[in-house]
Amino acid sequence: MNEIPEAVIDAYLDRLKSGRNRPAVLKHQLVSLRGQLPRALIFAFEGDDDKMIYYQWIRQIRPDMEFEPFPCRGKRSVLEFREMLKRDLNNLGDGVYFFVDRDFDDLIGYDHDDKTFMTDYYATENYLVCDKVLEQTLKNEFNCHSRVDVRRPIVDLFVKVYNEFLFVTRDLNYRIFVAKRFGIALETSMPQKLNSYATIELTRIKRGGNSPEELVVYSREPTPEELAAAEAEFSALVPAHRFRGKFAFSFFERWLSLLADDYSAEASVVFGDLDRNSKVRRHEMVLNGFASKSPHPEGLAAFLSPIVVPA
């Protein structure tokens, strides 16, 4: 028998790994994992960031709960994987639970079930960007313990600047919302760099040089009727909770970096007479650390409560 050329094998594997075949790849990975951990709880997440954030939240709520994380590379992959497991005749889906972000499109048309948890905010990152997380970060990483008089004005400044950021990025979020709401494909990838739509300073936000129309390019323009319906729905959203989480978290990282620079400056703008001989613990201001300080989503405790940990 002739040997199959390596290029043909590579092409086949590429097709298998493509989005269209992703659930089949995940099922194969699950079968392999079940061979090693036949009774373990398996929690399917959208990605690695969610895996780390949920670890902190679940540890707070159910410290007894041991589980194996199973990142799926996206919400659609999680839900398509779930549907495939529902059809499996060998009960491969037993002990598997699913966690997705709400985003602007909820469950993208799939049904809700008691094995699927969806955030009430846009994404996991939205829970990390808040005054409570900043307060704890100031106490610990910024060495502002025992100085409520220093912390309170900084928290107030953060709230002001964050609200400015949400206002400046409203139209960008709205354009993404319209696309998700009406299934309009985008001609460009989602903007990633903050300076394309907002310039962040310690005490204020300035608009970036690109318009929302330049950053989020539609494959077709929405109709007047679609825009009217979208505006009514979008206006009812709470920006800090329901605007895009990755934008919010990028803002938070950048603002905290500027705050750390100010802490190290000879003439600080916001730290007043605080003793600043100790250094800011920048290396600890990471996803895991913020998640350990943040509130967890409403409903997560109730979702986890009935799940039985295998003996």
Summary of the structure (lengths in Angstrom):
residues: 311
radius of gyration: 22.4
end to end distance: 49.4
largest distance: 80.8
contacts: 881
relative contact order: 0.14
helix: 52%
strand: 8%
